[in-house]
Amino acid sequence: MPSLALNQEESSTFHFDSVEDVKVVEFCPFARAAGLVGYGGENRVSIGICLFQEEASESHLPALQFQHVTDFHHGTNVLSLAWSPKTNIQHLPYSLQFGMAGEDNKIRYFVSDARNSSSVIIFEGHLNYINDCIIEPVSGMEVASVSDDHTCRLWDLETGKQKSCIPLSSAGVSVKWHRKEPNKLMVAQKNGLIRFYDLLSQQPIMSLSTGQVPLMSADWSSTNDLLVGAVARDDWIIWDMSKSRFNSYNTCKVSY
């Protein structure tokens, strides 16, 4: 098993100040809003634009330029952030659209032009902490969330209501969509089980297992829909589902 040693003394390459302790940070993965970053603290979500040197027209500019755009105040700790594919900063007015899960067990979906116009939709229904949320990456019309209440819930942005509720066997820790597979949803549970659901039938069609607990986080590669990664206990686990035995995996032990 390979080992990855972490250098605790190495400083960051870039940094910028925040008025609050940062709990969550998320870059926008969509081309029309490349460089957009959201970071959440105790009472607000802040939005900024990062311009890296290779994107700058002048080579003498700093390696990273950061411009704060706006803040969204909501009065609760931010637990998760998710960007909508409808976000666009290629022309004015901007369209900033994202969802956030708060410590009050609610999901808020914000829409703003970063100037004068803004609105928010609030989704309620979870009975415990929401550990992750994600927005459908093609149409941007649905939000999925997982919680310590042992459920995965889907929310309809057009009606503002819960669309469905999928029971889980353990606390849900991560939920992911893939642009190539918009009718499938990946749900990772604390008990080490990762399931892929067909959203039409809402039935599991495939599962992976870490073989150890707790599973703390999982992700579905945005560039290769056959790769899944997870962190369980002190192992980093990667599955290649193109293999005939896709439930076998490679692990990397992280040492400190």
N, C-alpha and C positions, 0 to 999 in steps of 0.2 A: 504494500500500500504506500503510494507516494506521500511525502510529508511536505507541508507548506509552512515555513517559519515566518512569523510576522515580526518586522522591525518596529518596535514600539516607539523608538526615538526618531524615526523618520518624519520630517515635517510635510505638510500638505503642499502641493504644487501651487494651488490657487486658494484664495479665501476672500470672503467679504463679510461685513458685519451684519448682524441681525438684531433687532430690538428685543427679541424674545429668544429663549432657549428653543432650538430647532428639534422637533420631534420626528418629523417626516420630511423627506425631500424627493421630488420626482421631476425628471426632465420630460418634456413633451416628446413622444416618439413619432410624431407625424410631421411629414416634410413641410407642410404649410406653416408650421410653427417651430421649426428647428431652432434650438438654442433657448427656447422658453423653459424656465424652471419655476416650479412652485415649491414653497417650503412652509411648513406649518408649525406653529408653536402652541402656546396656551390659550390664546384668544383670537388668533387671526391666521389667515393664509396670505402669504406675500408672493407676488409674482414678479419675476425679473427676466431680463434677456441677457444671455451670455454670448459674447462674440469672441471666438478663439482666433489666434493670430493667423492661421491658415485661411480664415474666412475674411480677414481684413484686407482692404485694398492697399494699405500702406504698411510696408514691412517694419517700419520703425515703431509702430504702435505696440503697446504692452501685449504680453502673451495672452492675457485675458482682459476683456473689457466687460464690465457688468453695469447694467442700467436697471434700477428699480422702476417698475411700471405702476403697480397699485397694490393695495391691501384689501382683504375682505375680512371684516370683523364678524365673529359668530358666537363668542362667549363660551367656548368649550375647547378642551384639548383636542388636537387633531391626531387621529390614529391612522389614517390612510388617505392618500390622494390618488385620483385617477383622471387622466386627461381625455377629453372627447375628440374624435376625429374632425369635428366641426370647428375646432379652434383654428384660427387663421390670423397671422400677423404679417402677411405679405403686402397688404394694402390697408389704408385707413377707410373707415374706422375698423379697429381691431375687433375680432370676435374671440373672446376668452370664454371657454366653456369647460368646466371640470366638476368633478364630484369629490366630496370629502366625507369621511366617516368621523363622527365626533364621540367624545367620551360619554355623551348623554344618550348613546344608543340610537342616534338619528343619522341619516344621510342627507346631506345638503348638496343640491346641484345648482351651481352658479352660472349665470350668463351675463356677460358684461362687454361693453365696448372700451373699457379702461378709461372712460371719460365721464359721461353724465348718465348713461343708461345702464342699469343692472337689475337683475331679478334673481330670485332663489326659489327652488322647489324643495320642500322638506318631506322626506319619506320616514314614516314611523312604523314600527312593527317588531323589530328585534327586541328581545327580552334581556339581552346581556351585551357585553362589549362586542363591537364590530371590529374584527381583526384585519379585514381587507375588503376593498371594493374595486370594481373594474367597470369600464364602459365599453359596450359592444363596439369593436373597432372599425366597422364598415359603415353602418347607417348611423351609429351614435344614438340610437333611440331607446336603448335599454341599459340598465345598471344592474350588476350582480354584486352580492355581498355575502360574506360568511361571518359567523359569530360564535361566541362562546355558548350561545343558546342551542347549539347542535343543529343549526339550519343554514341552508344556502337559499337566499331569496332573490328573485328577479323583480325589477321595478320598471314600469312603463313610463317613459318621460313624456309621452303624449297625453296620457290620462292623469299622470301624477299618482298612480296607485300601484299597489303590489300586484304583480302579474302571476307569480307562482311561488311556492315554498317547497324546497326539497329537504326532507329530513336526513340528517347525518348521524353516524354512529359515534361521533366524537366532536369536540370543538373544531370548527372550521378555522384554519389559519391563513390559507391563501386561496384566491380564486383568480383564474386567468382565462382570457379569450385569445384566439389567434386570428389574424386577418385572413389566413388561408382556410380557416375552419370556423366560420362564424356560427354554424349550427351546433358546435360542440363547446362544452365548458369544462375546464379542468378545476377540480376542487381538491385541495389538500387538507387532511385532517390531522389533528394532534396525535392520534394513535398510530401514525405512520402510513396511513392509507391515502393514496392519490387515485381519484376516480375521474374518468372522462364521461360526461353525460351527453346524450343526444337530447337537445333541447325541444325537439318535436314530441318525443315520447316521455321525456324527463326520466329516462332510465339509464343506468350506467352501462356503457358499452365496452369499457376496458378499465383495468386497474393496475396500479403499481404499488409496491410496498417497500418501505425503507428497511424493514426488518428490525428496527429499533425505535425507541421513543425517548423524548418527545420530538416529533417533527415540528420544526420551528418556522420554516419558510420554504416555499417552492415556487418555481418559475417555469414558464414555457418559452423556449427560445423564440425571439421575434424574427430571426433570420432563418431558422430551420425548424419546421413544425414537428420534426421527428426527435428533437432533443428536449429533455426535461431535466431540470436540476432541482435539488433540494438540500436543505441542511437539517440533519437529525443528530441530536446530541452534539458530539464534536466532530462529526463527519460531514463532508461535502460530497453529495452523491449525484452522479450524472447517468441518465439512461439514454441509450440510442435505440429508438423504437424501430429502426430499419433492420435491426438484427432479428434473426428468427426467434431468439429467446430474449424478447425485449424486457422481461422482468429481471434479467441480470443487469448488473450495473458496475460502474467504476467508482471507487471512493478515493477521496483525498483527505488524509488526516491533517487537521489544523493544529499546529503546536505553538505555544506561546513562550 
